[in-house]
Amino acid sequence: MNGQYRKDIFPGVEVDIVLKADQRSGKRTRGIVKDLLTNSSFHPHGIKVRLTNGQVGRVQEVISQKQ
């Protein structure tokens, strides 16, 4: 599942994100969502989130939807 829709992402979900510094290379970082930073329901480049380790980036893929 891609990370363009806010309804698919919530705290506790495991996701792959692209950090701002890695946008050119497309290198992904995996982690657990702590906070959602994008307020709109859709974003073409991915919803911006903060992971539990403090890293911030745009969601490229939702890995697991643990509730």
NUMI-342708 format. One record per residue (C-alpha): residue number from 1; residue in three letters; x, y, z. Coordinates in nm, 2 decimals. Example, Ala and Ser with C-alpha at 12.3 -4.5 7.8 and 13.67 -1.06 7.14 Angstrom:
BEGIN
ATOM   seq   type       px       py       pz
ATOM     1    ala     1.23    -0.45     0.78
ATOM     2    ser     1.37    -0.11     0.71
***
This chain:
BEGIN
ATOM   seq   type       px       py       pz
ATOM     1    met     0.00     0.00     0.00
ATOM     2    asn     0.14     0.34    -0.09
ATOM     3    gly     0.17     0.62     0.16
ATOM     4    gln    -0.04     0.89    -0.02
ATOM     5    tyr    -0.36     0.86     0.18
ATOM     6    arg    -0.37     0.97     0.55
ATOM     7    lys    -0.65     0.72     0.63
ATOM     8    asp    -0.40     0.43     0.58
ATOM     9    ile    -0.15     0.57     0.82
ATOM    10    phe    -0.17     0.60     1.20
ATOM    11    pro     0.06     0.57     1.50
ATOM    12    gly     0.20     0.22     1.55
ATOM    13    val     0.20     0.13     1.18
ATOM    14    glu     0.53     0.01     1.03
ATOM    15    val     0.63     0.21     0.72
ATOM    16    asp     0.91     0.28     0.48
ATOM    17    ile     0.99     0.65     0.45
ATOM    18    val     1.22     0.87     0.24
ATOM    19    leu     1.41     1.12     0.45
ATOM    20    lys     1.46     1.47     0.31
ATOM    21    ala     1.84     1.40     0.27
ATOM    22    asp     1.77     1.08     0.08
ATOM    23    gln     1.51     1.22    -0.17
ATOM    24    arg     1.76     1.22    -0.46
ATOM    25    ser     1.88     0.86    -0.41
ATOM    26    gly     1.53     0.73    -0.30
ATOM    27    lys     1.69     0.54    -0.01
ATOM    28    arg     1.42     0.42     0.23
ATOM    29    thr     1.42     0.40     0.60
ATOM    30    arg     1.19     0.16     0.79
ATOM    31    gly     1.03     0.25     1.12
ATOM    32    ile     0.72     0.28     1.33
ATOM    33    val     0.50     0.59     1.30
ATOM    34    lys     0.48     0.81     1.61
ATOM    35    asp     0.31     1.13     1.47
ATOM    36    leu     0.15     1.23     1.14
ATOM    37    leu     0.27     1.57     1.03
ATOM    38    thr     0.06     1.62     0.71
ATOM    39    asn    -0.29     1.74     0.78
ATOM    40    ser    -0.44     1.69     0.43
ATOM    41    ser    -0.61     1.36     0.35
ATOM    42    phe    -0.39     1.31     0.04
ATOM    43    his    -0.04     1.40    -0.07
ATOM    44    pro     0.11     1.30    -0.40
ATOM    45    his     0.46     1.25    -0.26
ATOM    46    gly     0.35     1.07     0.05
ATOM    47    ile     0.22     1.17     0.39
ATOM    48    lys     0.49     1.32     0.61
ATOM    49    val     0.54     1.14     0.94
ATOM    50    arg     0.77     1.13     1.24
ATOM    51    leu     0.90     0.78     1.34
ATOM    52    thr     0.95     0.66     1.70
ATOM    53    asn     1.32     0.72     1.66
ATOM    54    gly     1.26     1.09     1.57
ATOM    55    gln     1.33     1.07     1.20
ATOM    56    val     1.10     1.27     0.97
ATOM    57    gly     1.01     1.18     0.61
ATOM    58    arg     0.74     1.10     0.36
ATOM    59    val     0.58     0.75     0.36
ATOM    60    gln     0.65     0.55     0.05
ATOM    61    glu     0.50     0.22     0.16
ATOM    62    val     0.29     0.09     0.45
ATOM    63    ile     0.45    -0.24     0.56
ATOM    64    ser     0.21    -0.37     0.83
ATOM    65    gln    -0.11    -0.24     0.98
ATOM    66    lys    -0.09    -0.36     1.34
ATOM    67    gln    -0.37    -0.21     1.54
***
